[in-house]
Amino acid sequence: MADYSRVYKMSFAGVYPHYITKAEKKGRSQEEVDRVICWLTGYDTGQLHSQIDKKVSMETFFEEAPELNPNASKITGVICGHRVEEIKEPLMQKIRYMDKIVDELARGKAMEKILRS
């Protein structure tokens, strides 16, 4: 099994600006990034930014998330060379779900499709 401990210890606040930059380069907004992350995790915008201010680890970010969206399992495809639906480690899969939906946002996918509605 791969050792993901380095990824789990990364600060969410350290990753978040990269999500914003990636989206904004493609004409999307921080509000849209927040919306997809909140959809996935169950945080509201205030809670999301509180987690960023507290500089929690990726592990803590997902541990404290109110509720993973029941439609998260509908997120499929390849991110960083791995099929997200085939990742066995639950926390790593959640992190890759988040990477994937931010990637979809940056690629111009419609919000309704990203949110699996």
FENTA-V961462 format. One line per field, one symbol per residue. ss: DSSP state (H for helix, E for strand, L for the rest). psi: psi as a letter, one per 40 degrees, with the letter a starting at -180 (. if undefined). Layout:
BEGIN
ss = ???
psi = ???
END
This chain:
BEGIN
ss = LLLLHHHHHLEHHHHHHHHHHHHHHLLLLHHHHHHHHHHHHLLLHHHHHHHHHLLLEHHHHHHLLLLLLHHHHHLLLEELLEEHHHLLLHHHHHHHHHHHHHHHHHLLLLHHHHLLL
psi = hiheddddeihddddddddddddddeeiiddddddddddddeiidddddddddefiiddddddehdhhhdedeehiahhfeihdeehdhdddddddddddddddddeeiiddddef.
END
